Amino acid sequence: MAENNFLTPPELAKAFVGVGVKKASLPIGKMILLGILAGVYIGFAAHLATTVATGWTIGGTAALFGLKKFFIGAVFSVGLMLVIIPGSELFTGNNLLTVALCHGKLGFGGVLRNWIPVYVANLIGSVILAWIIAASSGLLSGGVGGTAINIALGKVAAVEGHNYTFFFRAICCNFLVCIAVMMAISAKDIAGKVLAIFFPIMAFVTSGFEHCVANMYFIPAGIFAKNFSGAVEASGKSAEQLATLNWSTMWTNNLISVTLGNIVGGAVFVGVIYYFLYVRGTDTEAK
């Protein structure tokens, strides 16, 4: 009988015990470098999505809303492909370390030893790429820069219930991201990994959910783009509106609530639940 070219759900869930232990045991220097790479990879996808999001108007009026969102989501999926296939450390995907935690192969300190450096490294990589694209490439000096500003403003606008709604959008986001990670690990060939990643990531972006690492690029890119008059003009935003886009509101109005929601969606709704479904009570050994 031919061998499956994918792992079954029980095999996959048990594999994440070993994966979690290995990730938590990485040397800190290597973990940080891999985390920076992941931030850069997600940033590349975010810039691509920003470019694709630019210019969808007919007679000056926004048009083809659903189709535009689909294409933005479709191209953004390249980010997780770059993270998974060449290999790097992404905070949201690493929320799945809770499988090993629940199985007793990893302590909470071991989880934090991975999550904290990787989160910081993802931020560093994302901001560095945003600065490179904004300061040196000229790609955010015009219409694309205007789109970057508008995307960033949409993520930090101080409106009633903003953090509350973003928290729940973030839960939905990392539910799908971690499922994409599991499906990609399950596939044993490149084509299978690409397809496994594409659909859940396209779904989360098209649906309007919130991803903390993506926002580590989107918001800084908008902040940097404010320095270009062409980008400001293309955004159509007033000086008062632009003033709300800054490094402080990036955290208070977005990243804190989105990060917490991502943890709930990935660590609890996927990691813990799949542990109880397929790993609890087994004799799985970390490899």
Long-range contacts (C-beta under 8 A, 24 or more apart in sequence): 5-187, 5-188, 5-189, 5-192, 6-186, 6-187, 6-188, 6-192, 7-185, 7-186, 7-188, 9-274, 9-277, 9-278, 10-278, 12-182, 12-185, 12-186, 12-278, 13-99, 13-182, 13-274, 13-275, 13-277, 13-278, 13-279, 14-278, 14-279, 14-282, 14-284, 15-185, 16-96, 16-99, 16-100, 16-182, 16-185, 16-271, 16-274, 16-279, 17-99, 17-100, 17-103, 17-105, 17-279, 17-284, 17-285, 17-286, 18-100, 18-285, 18-286, 18-287, 19-96, 19-100, 19-185, 20-96, 20-97, 20-98, 20-99, 20-100, 20-101, 20-105, 20-106, 20-286, 21-100, 21-105, 21-106, 21-110, 21-286, 22-286, 23-89, 23-94, 23-97, 23-114, 24-97, 24-100, 24-106, 24-110, 24-111, 24-113, 24-114, 25-110, 26-89, 26-114, 28-113, 28-117, 31-89, 31-114, 31-117, 31-118, 31-121, 32-117, 32-118, 32-120, 32-121, 33-121, 34-87, 34-88, 34-89, 34-118, 34-121, 35-88, 35-89, 35-90, 35-91, 35-117, 35-118, 35-119, 35-120, 35-121, 35-122, 35-124, 35-125, 36-121, 36-122, 36-124, 36-125, 36-128, 37-88, 37-89, 37-125, 38-83, 38-88, 38-89, 38-90, 38-91, 38-118, 38-121, 38-122, 38-125, 38-213, 39-121, 39-122, 39-123, 39-124, 39-125, 39-126, 39-127, 39-128, 39-129, 39-213, 39-216, 39-217, 40-125, 40-126, 40-128, 40-129, 41-79, 41-82, 41-83, 41-88, 41-125, 42-79, 42-80, 42-83, 42-90, 42-122, 42-126, 42-211, 42-213, 42-214, 42-216, 42-217, 43-79, 43-125, 43-126, 43-129, 43-130, 43-133, 43-216, 43-217, 44-78, 44-79, 44-82, 44-129, 45-75, 45-76, 45-77, 45-78, 45-79, 45-80, 45-82, 45-214, 46-76, 46-79, 46-126, 46-214, 46-217, 46-218, 46-221, 47-129, 47-133, 47-139, 47-217, 47-221, 48-75, 48-76, 48-78, 49-73, 49-75, 49-76, 49-205, 50-144, 50-147, 50-148, 50-151, 50-218, 50-221, 51-139, 51-144, 51-147, 53-147, 53-151, 54-143, 54-144, 54-146, 54-147, 55-143, 69-205, 69-206, 69-208, 70-202, 70-206, 72-205, 72-206, 73-201, 73-202, 73-203, 73-204, 73-205, 73-206, 73-207, 74-198, 74-202, 76-201, 76-202, 76-205, 76-214, 77-197, 77-198, 77-201, 77-202, 77-205, 79-201, 79-214, 80-177, 80-180, 80-181, 80-184, 80-197, 80-201, 81-193, 81-194, 81-197, 81-198, 84-181, 84-184, 84-185, 84-193, 84-197, 85-190, 85-193, 85-194, 89-114, 89-118, 89-121, 89-122, 90-118, 90-122, 90-213, 91-115, 91-118, 91-119, 91-122, 91-212, 91-213, 91-262, 92-173, 92-174, 92-177, 92-178, 92-211, 92-212, 92-213, 92-262, 92-266, 93-177, 93-178, 93-181, 93-266, 94-118, 95-174, 95-178, 95-262, 95-263, 95-265, 95-266, 95-267, 95-270, 95-271, 96-178, 96-181, 96-182, 96-266, 96-267, 96-270, 96-271, 97-267, 97-271, 98-267, 98-268, 98-271, 98-272, 98-275, 99-271, 99-272, 99-274, 99-275, 99-279, 100-286, 101-271, 102-271, 102-272, 102-275, 102-276, 102-279, 102-280, 103-275, 103-279, 103-280, 103-284, 105-286, 119-259, 122-213, 122-216, 123-213, 123-216, 126-213, 126-216, 126-217, 126-220, 127-216, 127-217, 127-220, 129-217, 130-217, 130-220, 130-221, 130-224, 131-220, 131-224, 133-221, 134-221, 134-224, 134-225, 134-227, 134-228, 135-224, 140-221, 140-224, 140-225, 140-228, 140-231, 141-225, 141-228, 141-230, 141-231, 142-228, 142-230, 142-231, 142-234, 143-230, 143-231, 143-234, 144-231, 145-225, 145-228, 145-230, 145-231, 145-234, 145-235, 146-225, 146-230, 146-231, 146-232, 146-233, 146-234, 146-235, 146-236, 147-234, 147-235, 148-218, 148-221, 148-222, 148-225, 148-231, 149-222, 149-225, 149-226, 149-231, 149-232, 149-234, 149-235, 149-237, 149-242, 149-245, 150-222, 150-235, 150-236, 150-237, 151-218, 151-221, 151-222, 152-218, 152-219, 152-220, 152-221, 152-222, 152-223, 152-225, 152-245, 153-222, 153-235, 153-237, 153-241, 153-242, 153-244, 153-245, 155-210, 155-215, 155-218, 155-219, 155-253, 155-254, 156-219, 156-244, 156-245, 156-246, 156-249, 156-250, 156-253, 156-254, 157-244, 157-253, 158-244, 158-249, 158-253, 162-253, 163-253, 163-256, 163-257, 164-257, 166-210, 166-254, 166-257, 166-258, 166-261, 167-257, 167-258, 167-260, 167-261, 168-261, 169-208, 169-209, 169-210, 169-258, 169-261, 170-209, 170-210, 170-211, 170-212, 170-257, 170-258, 170-259, 170-260, 170-261, 170-262, 170-264, 170-265, 171-261, 171-262, 171-264, 171-265, 171-269, 172-204, 172-207, 172-209, 172-265, 173-204, 173-209, 173-210, 173-211, 173-261, 173-262, 173-265, 174-211, 174-261, 174-262, 174-263, 174-264, 174-265, 174-266, 174-269, 174-270, 175-265, 175-266, 175-269, 175-270, 176-200, 176-201, 176-203, 176-204, 176-209, 177-201, 177-204, 177-211, 177-262, 177-265, 177-266, 178-265, 178-266, 178-269, 178-270, 178-271, 179-270, 182-270, 182-274, 210-254, 210-258, 210-261, 210-262, 211-258, 211-262, 212-255, 212-258, 212-259, 212-262, 215-250, 215-254, 215-255, 215-258, 216-255, 219-245, 219-250, 219-254, 219-255, 220-250, 223-247, 223-250
